[in-house]
């Protein structure tokens, strides 16, 4: 919640980048379906700002939402 993003980002599980996820695409803020991420995928792009970010490790989908938005439904 309230994550400050500055253009490009990836999701990682540790500081060594051994488990990391990206899409290589521009993320649509508030997209209901989320964006598919891939192991070792390219950086995600999003307009710089503060967002609520949700990542589902089971489906490898990410949602970037305006702060205070409802969490995505699975």
Chimera marker file (.cmm) of the C-alpha trace (Angstrom):
<marker_set name="trace">
<marker id="1" x="0.000" y="0.000" z="0.000" r="1" g="1" b="0" radius="0.5"/>
<marker id="2" x="1.113" y="3.534" z="-0.810" r="1" g="1" b="0" radius="0.5"/>
<marker id="3" x="4.150" y="2.405" z="-2.822" r="1" g="1" b="0" radius="0.5"/>
<marker id="4" x="6.075" y="5.168" z="-4.577" r="1" g="1" b="0" radius="0.5"/>
<marker id="5" x="6.846" y="4.070" z="-8.145" r="1" g="1" b="0" radius="0.5"/>
<marker id="6" x="9.157" y="6.057" z="-10.380" r="1" g="1" b="0" radius="0.5"/>
<marker id="7" x="8.518" y="4.808" z="-13.880" r="1" g="1" b="0" radius="0.5"/>
<marker id="8" x="9.964" y="1.281" z="-14.080" r="1" g="1" b="0" radius="0.5"/>
<marker id="9" x="9.754" y="-1.555" z="-11.596" r="1" g="1" b="0" radius="0.5"/>
<marker id="10" x="9.835" y="-5.326" z="-11.062" r="1" g="1" b="0" radius="0.5"/>
<marker id="11" x="8.697" y="-7.565" z="-8.222" r="1" g="1" b="0" radius="0.5"/>
<marker id="12" x="11.383" y="-9.573" z="-6.461" r="1" g="1" b="0" radius="0.5"/>
<marker id="13" x="11.373" y="-12.102" z="-3.664" r="1" g="1" b="0" radius="0.5"/>
<marker id="14" x="14.836" y="-11.424" z="-2.287" r="1" g="1" b="0" radius="0.5"/>
<marker id="15" x="17.702" y="-8.972" z="-2.496" r="1" g="1" b="0" radius="0.5"/>
<marker id="16" x="19.656" y="-11.257" z="-4.835" r="1" g="1" b="0" radius="0.5"/>
<marker id="17" x="17.068" y="-11.108" z="-7.665" r="1" g="1" b="0" radius="0.5"/>
<marker id="18" x="16.943" y="-14.922" z="-7.817" r="1" g="1" b="0" radius="0.5"/>
<marker id="19" x="13.130" y="-14.742" z="-7.951" r="1" g="1" b="0" radius="0.5"/>
<marker id="20" x="11.865" y="-11.747" z="-9.889" r="1" g="1" b="0" radius="0.5"/>
<marker id="21" x="8.790" y="-11.023" z="-11.968" r="1" g="1" b="0" radius="0.5"/>
<marker id="22" x="8.034" y="-8.488" z="-14.672" r="1" g="1" b="0" radius="0.5"/>
<marker id="23" x="5.849" y="-8.014" z="-17.718" r="1" g="1" b="0" radius="0.5"/>
<marker id="24" x="7.969" y="-5.908" z="-20.041" r="1" g="1" b="0" radius="0.5"/>
<marker id="25" x="4.829" y="-3.816" z="-20.661" r="1" g="1" b="0" radius="0.5"/>
<marker id="26" x="3.162" y="-0.633" z="-19.535" r="1" g="1" b="0" radius="0.5"/>
<marker id="27" x="0.839" y="-1.264" z="-16.591" r="1" g="1" b="0" radius="0.5"/>
<marker id="28" x="-2.679" y="0.127" z="-16.889" r="1" g="1" b="0" radius="0.5"/>
<marker id="29" x="-3.552" y="1.707" z="-13.546" r="1" g="1" b="0" radius="0.5"/>
<marker id="30" x="-6.855" y="0.430" z="-12.093" r="1" g="1" b="0" radius="0.5"/>
<marker id="31" x="-7.184" y="-2.373" z="-14.684" r="1" g="1" b="0" radius="0.5"/>
<marker id="32" x="-9.706" y="-4.861" z="-13.324" r="1" g="1" b="0" radius="0.5"/>
<marker id="33" x="-8.047" y="-7.912" z="-14.910" r="1" g="1" b="0" radius="0.5"/>
<marker id="34" x="-4.537" y="-7.078" z="-13.728" r="1" g="1" b="0" radius="0.5"/>
<marker id="35" x="-1.378" y="-7.623" z="-15.766" r="1" g="1" b="0" radius="0.5"/>
<marker id="36" x="0.293" y="-11.000" z="-16.267" r="1" g="1" b="0" radius="0.5"/>
<marker id="37" x="3.838" y="-11.138" z="-14.922" r="1" g="1" b="0" radius="0.5"/>
<marker id="38" x="6.566" y="-13.604" z="-15.900" r="1" g="1" b="0" radius="0.5"/>
<marker id="39" x="9.547" y="-15.039" z="-14.074" r="1" g="1" b="0" radius="0.5"/>
<marker id="40" x="12.589" y="-12.986" z="-15.114" r="1" g="1" b="0" radius="0.5"/>
<marker id="41" x="10.285" y="-10.778" z="-17.243" r="1" g="1" b="0" radius="0.5"/>
<marker id="42" x="11.195" y="-7.283" z="-18.344" r="1" g="1" b="0" radius="0.5"/>
<marker id="43" x="10.626" y="-4.144" z="-16.320" r="1" g="1" b="0" radius="0.5"/>
<marker id="44" x="7.056" y="-2.887" z="-15.952" r="1" g="1" b="0" radius="0.5"/>
<marker id="45" x="6.343" y="0.732" z="-16.853" r="1" g="1" b="0" radius="0.5"/>
<marker id="46" x="3.913" y="3.021" z="-15.054" r="1" g="1" b="0" radius="0.5"/>
<marker id="47" x="3.543" y="6.787" z="-14.664" r="1" g="1" b="0" radius="0.5"/>
<marker id="48" x="5.513" y="7.959" z="-11.635" r="1" g="1" b="0" radius="0.5"/>
<marker id="49" x="3.349" y="8.306" z="-8.547" r="1" g="1" b="0" radius="0.5"/>
<marker id="50" x="2.129" y="6.645" z="-5.375" r="1" g="1" b="0" radius="0.5"/>
<marker id="51" x="-0.068" y="3.570" z="-5.798" r="1" g="1" b="0" radius="0.5"/>
<marker id="52" x="-1.512" y="0.588" z="-3.969" r="1" g="1" b="0" radius="0.5"/>
<marker id="53" x="0.184" y="-2.431" z="-5.576" r="1" g="1" b="0" radius="0.5"/>
<marker id="54" x="-1.157" y="-5.981" z="-5.328" r="1" g="1" b="0" radius="0.5"/>
<marker id="55" x="0.754" y="-9.030" z="-6.569" r="1" g="1" b="0" radius="0.5"/>
<marker id="56" x="-0.735" y="-12.538" z="-6.585" r="1" g="1" b="0" radius="0.5"/>
<marker id="57" x="2.063" y="-15.094" z="-6.465" r="1" g="1" b="0" radius="0.5"/>
<marker id="58" x="-0.345" y="-17.925" z="-7.378" r="1" g="1" b="0" radius="0.5"/>
<marker id="59" x="-1.501" y="-16.376" z="-10.676" r="1" g="1" b="0" radius="0.5"/>
<marker id="60" x="1.527" y="-14.096" z="-11.240" r="1" g="1" b="0" radius="0.5"/>
<marker id="61" x="-0.759" y="-11.109" z="-11.829" r="1" g="1" b="0" radius="0.5"/>
<marker id="62" x="-0.212" y="-7.581" z="-10.614" r="1" g="1" b="0" radius="0.5"/>
<marker id="63" x="-2.636" y="-4.733" z="-10.062" r="1" g="1" b="0" radius="0.5"/>
<marker id="64" x="-1.541" y="-1.117" z="-9.695" r="1" g="1" b="0" radius="0.5"/>
<marker id="65" x="-4.351" y="0.984" z="-8.245" r="1" g="1" b="0" radius="0.5"/>
<marker id="66" x="-4.837" y="4.532" z="-7.092" r="1" g="1" b="0" radius="0.5"/>
<marker id="67" x="-4.262" y="4.873" z="-3.361" r="1" g="1" b="0" radius="0.5"/>
<marker id="68" x="-7.362" y="3.886" z="-1.381" r="1" g="1" b="0" radius="0.5"/>
<marker id="69" x="-8.884" y="1.712" z="-4.127" r="1" g="1" b="0" radius="0.5"/>
<marker id="70" x="-10.409" y="-1.645" z="-3.258" r="1" g="1" b="0" radius="0.5"/>
<marker id="71" x="-8.162" y="-4.687" z="-3.492" r="1" g="1" b="0" radius="0.5"/>
<marker id="72" x="-8.702" y="-6.744" z="-6.645" r="1" g="1" b="0" radius="0.5"/>
<marker id="73" x="-11.093" y="-9.685" z="-6.592" r="1" g="1" b="0" radius="0.5"/>
<marker id="74" x="-9.415" y="-12.994" z="-7.383" r="1" g="1" b="0" radius="0.5"/>
<link id1="1" id2="2" r="1" g="1" b="0" radius="0.2"/>
<link id1="2" id2="3" r="1" g="1" b="0" radius="0.2"/>
<link id1="3" id2="4" r="1" g="1" b="0" radius="0.2"/>
<link id1="4" id2="5" r="1" g="1" b="0" radius="0.2"/>
<link id1="5" id2="6" r="1" g="1" b="0" radius="0.2"/>
<link id1="6" id2="7" r="1" g="1" b="0" radius="0.2"/>
<link id1="7" id2="8" r="1" g="1" b="0" radius="0.2"/>
<link id1="8" id2="9" r="1" g="1" b="0" radius="0.2"/>
<link id1="9" id2="10" r="1" g="1" b="0" radius="0.2"/>
<link id1="10" id2="11" r="1" g="1" b="0" radius="0.2"/>
<link id1="11" id2="12" r="1" g="1" b="0" radius="0.2"/>
<link id1="12" id2="13" r="1" g="1" b="0" radius="0.2"/>
<link id1="13" id2="14" r="1" g="1" b="0" radius="0.2"/>
<link id1="14" id2="15" r="1" g="1" b="0" radius="0.2"/>
<link id1="15" id2="16" r="1" g="1" b="0" radius="0.2"/>
<link id1="16" id2="17" r="1" g="1" b="0" radius="0.2"/>
<link id1="17" id2="18" r="1" g="1" b="0" radius="0.2"/>
<link id1="18" id2="19" r="1" g="1" b="0" radius="0.2"/>
<link id1="19" id2="20" r="1" g="1" b="0" radius="0.2"/>
<link id1="20" id2="21" r="1" g="1" b="0" radius="0.2"/>
<link id1="21" id2="22" r="1" g="1" b="0" radius="0.2"/>
<link id1="22" id2="23" r="1" g="1" b="0" radius="0.2"/>
<link id1="23" id2="24" r="1" g="1" b="0" radius="0.2"/>
<link id1="24" id2="25" r="1" g="1" b="0" radius="0.2"/>
<link id1="25" id2="26" r="1" g="1" b="0" radius="0.2"/>
<link id1="26" id2="27" r="1" g="1" b="0" radius="0.2"/>
<link id1="27" id2="28" r="1" g="1" b="0" radius="0.2"/>
<link id1="28" id2="29" r="1" g="1" b="0" radius="0.2"/>
<link id1="29" id2="30" r="1" g="1" b="0" radius="0.2"/>
<link id1="30" id2="31" r="1" g="1" b="0" radius="0.2"/>
<link id1="31" id2="32" r="1" g="1" b="0" radius="0.2"/>
<link id1="32" id2="33" r="1" g="1" b="0" radius="0.2"/>
<link id1="33" id2="34" r="1" g="1" b="0" radius="0.2"/>
<link id1="34" id2="35" r="1" g="1" b="0" radius="0.2"/>
<link id1="35" id2="36" r="1" g="1" b="0" radius="0.2"/>
<link id1="36" id2="37" r="1" g="1" b="0" radius="0.2"/>
<link id1="37" id2="38" r="1" g="1" b="0" radius="0.2"/>
<link id1="38" id2="39" r="1" g="1" b="0" radius="0.2"/>
<link id1="39" id2="40" r="1" g="1" b="0" radius="0.2"/>
<link id1="40" id2="41" r="1" g="1" b="0" radius="0.2"/>
<link id1="41" id2="42" r="1" g="1" b="0" radius="0.2"/>
<link id1="42" id2="43" r="1" g="1" b="0" radius="0.2"/>
<link id1="43" id2="44" r="1" g="1" b="0" radius="0.2"/>
<link id1="44" id2="45" r="1" g="1" b="0" radius="0.2"/>
<link id1="45" id2="46" r="1" g="1" b="0" radius="0.2"/>
<link id1="46" id2="47" r="1" g="1" b="0" radius="0.2"/>
<link id1="47" id2="48" r="1" g="1" b="0" radius="0.2"/>
<link id1="48" id2="49" r="1" g="1" b="0" radius="0.2"/>
<link id1="49" id2="50" r="1" g="1" b="0" radius="0.2"/>
<link id1="50" id2="51" r="1" g="1" b="0" radius="0.2"/>
<link id1="51" id2="52" r="1" g="1" b="0" radius="0.2"/>
<link id1="52" id2="53" r="1" g="1" b="0" radius="0.2"/>
<link id1="53" id2="54" r="1" g="1" b="0" radius="0.2"/>
<link id1="54" id2="55" r="1" g="1" b="0" radius="0.2"/>
<link id1="55" id2="56" r="1" g="1" b="0" radius="0.2"/>
<link id1="56" id2="57" r="1" g="1" b="0" radius="0.2"/>
<link id1="57" id2="58" r="1" g="1" b="0" radius="0.2"/>
<link id1="58" id2="59" r="1" g="1" b="0" radius="0.2"/>
<link id1="59" id2="60" r="1" g="1" b="0" radius="0.2"/>
<link id1="60" id2="61" r="1" g="1" b="0" radius="0.2"/>
<link id1="61" id2="62" r="1" g="1" b="0" radius="0.2"/>
<link id1="62" id2="63" r="1" g="1" b="0" radius="0.2"/>
<link id1="63" id2="64" r="1" g="1" b="0" radius="0.2"/>
<link id1="64" id2="65" r="1" g="1" b="0" radius="0.2"/>
<link id1="65" id2="66" r="1" g="1" b="0" radius="0.2"/>
<link id1="66" id2="67" r="1" g="1" b="0" radius="0.2"/>
<link id1="67" id2="68" r="1" g="1" b="0" radius="0.2"/>
<link id1="68" id2="69" r="1" g="1" b="0" radius="0.2"/>
<link id1="69" id2="70" r="1" g="1" b="0" radius="0.2"/>
<link id1="70" id2="71" r="1" g="1" b="0" radius="0.2"/>
<link id1="71" id2="72" r="1" g="1" b="0" radius="0.2"/>
<link id1="72" id2="73" r="1" g="1" b="0" radius="0.2"/>
<link id1="73" id2="74" r="1" g="1" b="0" radius="0.2"/>
</marker_set>
